[in-house]
Amino acid sequence: MLRLFSLLPLLLIAAACGPLNYDRLSDAGRFEGTVLVMWVEENNSNSGAGKFVYVPSPGDPLKFVRGDDALGASIKVIEPEMMYTDGGTIPRQVQLFKGFSPWGYAPAYMIHDWLFVARHCINDEAANERQAEISEMKFIETAQIIGEAIKALVATEQVQRNDIAPAAISNAVTGPVSYGSWVARGRCAGNRVSEDHRAQIAAALAPQALVLGRSDETVQPVISVNAARLVTSLSY
């Protein structure tokens, strides 16, 4: 869902002189819980490998806790609900460069995706309690949060340091396409995970199928054609 439409030269410019000063963002945030992404459907187009769902790990959901020094923070803890995700929607040409993989900063992308899913339901006056928690959030704060989240991944050595990608990504999401999505109406219902996909995920998460939330155990994908497939499980 995170969208970067510029090619590398424009990303380099964004990193150097974009509207967001990445270096000044809080570096005291932290991730808790488990990132669990599941494959639920093949893609009939040529745009990717299929449809993916972020699933809150039972008993250990992903959370991003912002640092106390986060500037103008409207919310302290962000905990996504189940949602569709495609990681970072980054042009194929840019993916060739270090730091621009669509899944390279996956936990940060999950947090950013959730902010937009929640905002769409707020815009449509259909937000649930969790989604309504970001009702006071301004658009620019979404870019600050993804920058803080990337900094948290770097600080804990979950990803390698990169002089360009974090600032470029944080600034790219301040653009007009992202803003258009932030204020869009009529998207809440379409963002909801379908009952069919929920059923697949429930089958995959049956106690006898997977043991989740443990970074020291090997997790085997489910074989049943009626169950979703585990893509990744990362614990913090």
N, C-alpha and C positions, 0 to 999 in steps of 0.2 A: 504493500500500500504506500510506503514511502516512495516518493517520486522524484527522480533526478533526471531532468530532461536535457541538461546541458552536457556537452562533451568536455573532455579533460581540460582544454584551454580555459573554458569558462569556469570550470570548477577551481582551477588554480587562481583565477582572478577573485572568485568568491572567497577563497581561503585567505587571500591577502587583504582584501578591502571590502568584504561583505558587511551587511548591517549588524552582524552579530560578532562580538569579540570573544572568540572561543577561549582564549587564554585567560580571560577574566571570569569565566564561569566557575562555579563551585566545583572543587575536586574532592569533596567530602561525602558524596553520595555513595550508596552501596546497594547491591542486589542481595535479595534473600530468596530462598525457595528454589524451584526447579523450572527450567524452560522445557516445555514438552510440546513438540510439533508433530502432527500426524498428517499423513497423506490419505485423502479420502476419495479422490477421483482423478482419473487421467484427464489430460487437457486435449480436447479435440482440435485445438488450434496449433499454430506453430510458435506460440509465444512462450511456452514453458513446459515443464515436466508434469504439471498437474495442479490440483487444488489442495491447499494445505490449511490446517486449522491449528491455531494455538489452543491448547487445552490446559486449564489449571490443574496441576498435578494434585491428586487427592491427598489432602493433609499437608501439602507442601507447595502452595501456589507461589508463582513468581510475584515478587514485590520489588519496587524500586523506592528506596528511602532517600529522600533528598537531604543534602547537607544543611546544617543550621545556617550556613552563610549563603544559601541560595538566594539570589537577588529577587525580591518581589514575588516570592513563592506563594501561590494561591492554595496549594495543597502540599502536604508533607509526604504522604505515602501513596503510591500509585500501584494498584493491584488489578491487572486486566482480567476480564471475564473471557469465556470461550468466544473465539472470533476467527474469521477467515484472515489469512495473512499470506503475503508473498515475499516476506522479508523486505529488502530494499529494491524497489523497481528501478534498477540502474541500467542505462543503455549498454548493450553488449560490447560496444567499442570501449567503454570506460571500464568494464569489468576486467579487461586485460591488465589493468594497472593495480599495483599492490594497494590493498586497503579498500577497494571498491567492489568486493564480492557482494552479491545480494544477501548473503547470509553471514558475512564477516563480523558484523556487529549485531547479531541476531537478537540478543536480549534488549538492546537499545531500540531496535526496530519494533519489537513487540510492544514496548511501552508507548512508542510514538503512534503505532497503529491504533492502539486502544484509545488514545486521546481523541482521534478522529472518529472512531466508531461511536464513542460516547457523545461527542459534539453533534454528530448527525441526529442522534435520538433527542438530544436537547433541542436542536433546531426544529424537529418535528413534534415537539411537545409530547414525546413518548418515552422519556428517559426513566429508567428504573433508579433505585436508590444509589447504586454504585456509580452509574453514569452521571447522575446529578451532582456528584462530588466535584466535578470540574466545571460547574456552571459559571463560575466567576473567572475562569482562566481566559487570558487574552491569547491571541494567535501567536505572538512573538514568544510567549512562554513555552510553547510546544517545541520550538527550536532550541531554547535554552535547556529544556529537559533532555532532549536527545543528545545535546553536547555534554551535559552532566553525566548522562548514562554511559556515553562512550569513554569519558574520563574515568569513570568507575571501573570499566573493563580494563583500561590501560593500567590503572593503579594496582589492580590485583593480578596483573600479568595474564589475564585471560586472552588478551590479544597483544600483538606486537605494537610497539610505538611506531607512529607514522607522522611525519611532519606536515603532510598535506591533507590526507583523507578526513580526519575528524573535523577540522575547521571547514573544509569544503562541503561536507555533508550537512553540518549544522547550519551553514549559510544557505545551501541549496534549498532547504525546506522552508525558507522564508519567502520564496518566490511566489508569483501570481497564481501558478497552478495549484500550489498547496493552499494558498489563501482561498481560492475559489472552492476547493473542497471543504475547507473549514466552515464556510458560510452557506454551503449548499443545503437545500431542503429536499425532502422526498427520498432520502437514502437510508433511513433507519431500518425499515422493514427488509430491504435488500441485503443489509449487512448481517442479518440474523442467520445463524447456522441452521441449516434445514433439519427437519426431523429425521430424514434418512441418514444424513451424516452424523447426527447425534447418536442414532442407533448403532451405526458402525463403530463409533468411538466407544460407546458403552460396551460393546462386544469385545473390543480390544483391551479395555481396561478391567475385564473380569479378573478376579483375584488369581485364577489359575493360569491366566495368560501372561501377565506382566507383573514384575515387582518394580515399583516406581519410586523415585525420590532418593535413590541410593547410588551415589557416584562410584561406590566400590563394587558394584555388581554388574554383570553383563546382562543387558536387556535384549531378549530375542524378539524379533517381529512376529506378529500373529500370521498364521498361514491362511486362515479362513478367508474366502472371497467376500464374505459378508461383514468383515471387520476392517477397520482402518489399519494402516501400517504406521508403525513408529518411525519417524525420521530422525529425531534427535531428542536426547534427554540430558540436560546439563544442570547440575546442582551447584548452589552457592552457599 
